[in-house]
Amino acid sequence: MTPLAPGATIGVLGGGQLARMLALAGARLGLKTHVYSPVADDPAFDVCAAQTRADFLDEAALAAFADKVDVVTYEFENVPARTAEVLEAHCPVRPNPRVLALTQDRLIEKQFVRGLGLSTAEFADVRDAQTLAAAVEALGRPSILKTRRFGYDGKGQARIADNGDLALTFAGLGGAACILESYVPFIKEISVVAARSATGEFRAYDVCENVHEHHILATTMAPAAVSPATATAAVEAARRIAGAADYVGVIAVEMFVVRREETEELVINEIAPRVHNSGHWTLDGAETSQFEQHMRAVAGWPLGSTRRHGVSVRMRNLIGHDADHWLQLLAEDGACLHLYGKSETRDGRKMGHVTRIER
Ligand code: AMP
């Protein structure tokens, strides 16, 4: 593909904080962003060059949008298949929409990862209370029941504990198609945020170590405190996944680290076909942020350096009323504050983040 020229327009599906930070990063390099979202007050609308407020299934609006942009990308993985199909008829979509089918369904995603020779939790397809009972028999307790589609931040999940009625648990997830996963006794959660360019160049950031609170990412530390061999294996796993998916853009792969006697083993949990919360530290803490990297990749440009600034970098999400302390954070030397411009503060809502670099 010929690289787009500065002044080109990148279409972004979704208008949340990820789209906002993509638009800001693109603007620095002279790229315009056209944001498409059905949510009228989405935070990316404040900072983009052009906007479409329409439903993701409004085919006339999609066609008009695609005709005005040079390439389409997305900030979330639940883009309907039909939306991607309509857009692809008009302009390139990156990462390619086959990746959406892979990452929208936990069962297909796990089968794909296993097919590459990488480890995942043990899993079983669950369609009803009977198949759940058989799956629990096979995988044991505790185990975790997850809806195959539309789960995030712990939503669409239920833990199968020692007691508890299986039929009720299944019904509690709305009767949707699920998978049961064996419980992984991890010592830490890490992620690899990396990018693959249109020419197949691959660059990863330092492996990140993530701590969740109430199922939502709370802090990310880079580099993760894992052995060099584990860090290399984690990056290689992400490289293999991105290569096999013929991926273009930033990808994040979430993994569990499990200790087996003296060694650490990796278990792949989830693939995000987009910029990722665990990569926010790169805005202040790396030579090229993940947002710039994604814009470079989808524009057909060379990737930038992923080198880290400082000895380590820590990112903390500002969730709900955490962001009320913005004045204090502004006054703190070395605290890099990012606020997403969301009009309403709600519990559990990501309102901003703060990054601190240890020099
Ligand atoms: P997920 O939506 O798959 O990213 O899961 C959300 C969080 O639940 C993960 O970050 C883990 O903390 C926990 N979790 C998910 N799956 C498992 C598993 N199979 N074993 C242990 N913990 C898990």
Residues whose N, C-alpha, C, O or C-beta is under 5 A from the ligand:
A	BS01	AMP	A121 I144 G154 E181 S182 Y183 V184 E270
